[in-house]
Amino acid sequence: MDITNQEYKKLYQNASPPSPLLKDAFLAFLTGGTICTLAQFIRNFLLSQGLDEKAAGASLSIILVFLGVLLTDLAIYPKIAKFAGAGTIVPITGFANSIAAPALEYKTEGLVLGTCVKMFTIAGPVLACGLTASVIYGLIYYIFA
């Protein structure tokens, strides 16, 4: 089937509903801000309990990853993500969700070929790019600093 670019564009526009961009941006901002505000409250609580800045930051990261995985396992995080869109992707809870969701989805295929292999389907490229960028940045810093 040969179709021109204009015909394809017309088919695409007819099949795709318009996106309410302003509403989506507002919901993403609101939800991401709520997650970050909750994180700030947890951090302030940890600091008030006597943890230093470094320990509070590490503890906060662990707590947020745990909450992201827990909410994914309870099927709450996907509902929040459907409502908020990108507002749930950016915080660390979104990273936890991107690892936990495929692991849960493929657990029926077994521990190794299901959970262990599939859990990095989404997060794997992000980790690889992040590690590569950090090595390049480190080399540049080492050479020029």
Secondary structure, DSSP 8 states (H G I E B T S, - for coil): ----HHHHHHHHHHHS----HHHHHHHHHHHHHHHHHHHHHHHHHHHHTT--HHHHHHHHHHHHHHHHHHHHHTT-HHHHHHHHGGGGTSSHHHHHHHHHHHHHHTGGG-IIIIIIHHTTTTHHHHHHHHHHHHHHHHHHHHHH-
